[in-house]
């Protein structure tokens, strides 16, 4: 893993290219998972037509469970569409512990759609 910094630019996520809806789920163990429940690309190609399952447009989904504004995005959970596999992309992360002693965290999801646009969406998690 590595971080990419660009001199003279903010390393915070750019304005979202699409609209995403996230839900945080607390497990009995206290761990948290994040689910992508809806996604609407900023620009749907004419080839996409009337898409009934917009989540099928997601090509890559990654979550940073402890994102901080101004800090690089850390891919702590990732799933993506494989070219040859028929396995659907997972849009619900595995449960993950939030750092001990914290009462809040901000999870940030990075979503790349089949058109190549990348969106970022945050959700507050109360620990």
Residue pairs with C-beta under 8 A, 6 or more apart in sequence:
1 74
1 75
3 72
3 74
4 72
5 11
5 72
10 70
11 70
11 71
11 72
12 69
12 70
12 71
13 73
13 108
13 110
13 120
13 122
14 120
16 42
16 119
16 120
16 121
17 41
17 42
17 117
17 118
17 119
18 39
18 40
18 41
18 42
18 111
18 113
18 117
18 119
19 38
19 39
19 40
19 42
19 119
20 36
20 38
20 39
20 40
20 109
20 111
20 119
20 121
21 36
21 37
21 38
21 39
21 121
22 34
22 35
22 36
22 37
22 107
22 109
22 121
22 122
22 123
23 34
23 35
23 37
23 123
24 32
24 33
24 34
24 107
24 123
24 125
25 32
25 33
25 34
25 35
25 92
26 32
27 33
27 95
29 95
30 97
31 95
31 96
31 97
31 98
32 65
32 95
32 96
32 97
32 98
32 105
32 107
32 125
32 127
33 92
33 93
33 94
33 95
33 96
34 63
34 65
34 77
34 92
34 93
34 107
34 109
34 123
35 91
35 92
35 93
36 55
36 58
36 61
36 91
36 92
36 109
36 111
37 91
38 54
38 55
39 54
39 55
39 57
39 58
39 111
39 113
39 119
40 54
41 54
41 57
41 113
41 115
41 117
41 119
42 117
42 119
43 115
43 117
44 51
44 57
44 115
45 115
48 57
51 57
55 91
57 113
57 114
57 115
58 81
58 89
58 91
58 111
58 112
58 113
58 114
59 80
59 81
59 89
59 112
59 113
59 114
60 78
60 79
60 80
60 81
60 89
60 110
60 111
60 112
61 78
61 79
61 80
61 89
61 90
61 91
61 109
61 110
61 111
61 112
62 73
62 75
62 76
62 77
62 78
62 79
62 109
62 110
63 75
63 76
63 77
63 78
63 93
63 107
63 108
63 109
63 110
64 73
64 74
64 75
64 76
64 107
64 108
64 109
64 110
65 76
65 77
65 96
65 98
65 105
65 107
65 125
66 74
66 76
66 98
66 99
66 105
66 106
66 107
67 73
67 74
67 106
67 107
67 108
67 122
68 106
73 108
73 110
73 120
75 110
76 96
77 93
77 94
77 96
79 89
79 90
79 91
80 89
81 89
81 114
98 105
98 125
98 127
99 105
102 127
103 126
103 127
104 124
104 125
104 126
104 127
105 124
105 125
105 127
106 122
106 123
106 124
106 125
107 122
107 123
107 125
108 120
108 121
108 122
109 120
109 121
109 122
109 123
110 118
110 119
110 120
111 118
111 119
111 120
111 121
112 118
112 119
113 119
